Amino acid sequence: MKRADGHIAQMLRTQRKHVSFHTPGHKRAGADITELSYSDNLYSPRGAIAEAEKDAARILGARRSFFLTDGSTCGVFSMLRCLAATGRTSVAVPVFSHPSVRHACDAMGLKLVPIPQETEYGIPRQPAREAILRALGSADALLITSPDYYGNFPPLPEIGALCKEEKKPLLIDGAHGSHLHFDPARYAGTYADLWVDGVHKSLPALTQGAVVSAKTQPWAEQLLAAVRMFRTTSPSYPILASVEYAVKYPRNEALERRAEAFKTQYGCVKNGDWSKLLVPFGKRCEAAQRFLEAHGVYPEFNDGNYLMFYLSPCTKGKELEKLGKLLEKLPRGTVLNAAPAGAIPIYSEEP
Ligand SMILES: Cc1ncc(COP(=O)(O)O)c(C=O)c1O
């Protein structure tokens, strides 16, 4: 099977030109169709979607994987629903988790047990094992983010072992880690009972494409009931096809090596994730961003201390080269030891 020929893409390609007496209202029956006699159904898939999800589960090491067209947010809601549905009432969560975690806990009536995170050189550090252990003592489960937006990892093997020992489920928000399924030691699915892969962020899927997975049959059953609760009943087929394409996209080891060399050459912050290049500019961030954008180069974020450049297996060597040449022209500033702009502790109200 050619890489682009996923089950869903193939199904979309074999459709014949037809007159649309169905949604969507634009009436141009191309790839953007709805659930028709031949296009399967995300709620109870039996055709192309079922085959694609099966392949994804095999690739990701899951008992079952479910495609999402509503982002990792839908995966976070679905995972936390599994806790509530199995009688759990609380979950330990690092304080700089994504807002969807708090919103899902609010919706599900789960008590949030905050795990403190230190800020070091303007970057929230992953919580220490001891802090996790303390919080887990008064919670029924643990949800961690791995890797985080800055490319750092919690101590996954220790956390995995700890949750097993305590018989408490481990949920991992892998919104930024879907490219790591090639690297089992650092992949969420190696350790978690339930995890979400934000494939649209670090693999070539359309925006909103994600996958949520369960490791075992009992969790798979819970997760099926949960995704049925939160997923749209009008999924976008272009997004579904792109999720399958992204999960099957090959590893780009040459780029991974090049990115690691780039980090050393251009003084990026050391982290564990080749796909996240963090360049320290301190108060020169704004000027650096303006300069880069004037040259057509757009970073992922500017948090007031760092510009972050987000790679994927599709990043081209010559693009990295261009970035490097521009960075050489830019003066750096000192980073401040404050929490990054935009990172809001999960227990506080957003302004
Ligand atoms: C750590 C983390 N989790 C979850 C999400 C939600 O992902 P999505 O935007 O795909 O819904 C994000 C989004 O940025 C995130 O950074």
PDBQT file of the ligand as one rigid body, heavy atoms in Angstrom, charges set to zero:
ROOT
HETATM    1  C1  LIG A 401      -0.753  20.024  26.428  1.00  0.00    +0.000 C 
HETATM    2  C2  LIG A 401      -1.969  20.214  25.581  1.00  0.00    +0.000 A 
HETATM    3  N1  LIG A 401      -3.008  19.391  25.751  1.00  0.00    +0.000 NA
HETATM    4  C3  LIG A 401      -4.141  19.503  25.023  1.00  0.00    +0.000 A 
HETATM    5  C4  LIG A 401      -4.245  20.485  24.062  1.00  0.00    +0.000 A 
HETATM    6  C5  LIG A 401      -5.513  20.587  23.274  1.00  0.00    +0.000 C 
HETATM    7  O1  LIG A 401      -5.255  20.204  21.958  1.00  0.00    +0.000 OA
HETATM    8  P1  LIG A 401      -6.206  20.586  20.733  1.00  0.00    +0.000 P 
HETATM    9  O2  LIG A 401      -5.916  22.018  20.421  1.00  0.00    +0.000 OA
HETATM   10  O3  LIG A 401      -5.786  19.641  19.655  1.00  0.00    +0.000 OA
HETATM   11  O4  LIG A 401      -7.607  20.375  21.147  1.00  0.00    +0.000 OA
HETATM   12  C6  LIG A 401      -3.179  21.377  23.844  1.00  0.00    +0.000 A 
HETATM   13  C7  LIG A 401      -3.294  22.413  22.825  1.00  0.00    +0.000 C 
HETATM   14  O5  LIG A 401      -2.449  23.216  22.591  1.00  0.00    +0.000 OA
HETATM   15  C8  LIG A 401      -2.019  21.246  24.628  1.00  0.00    +0.000 A 
HETATM   16  O6  LIG A 401      -0.976  22.073  24.481  1.00  0.00    +0.000 OA
ENDROOT
TORSDOF 0
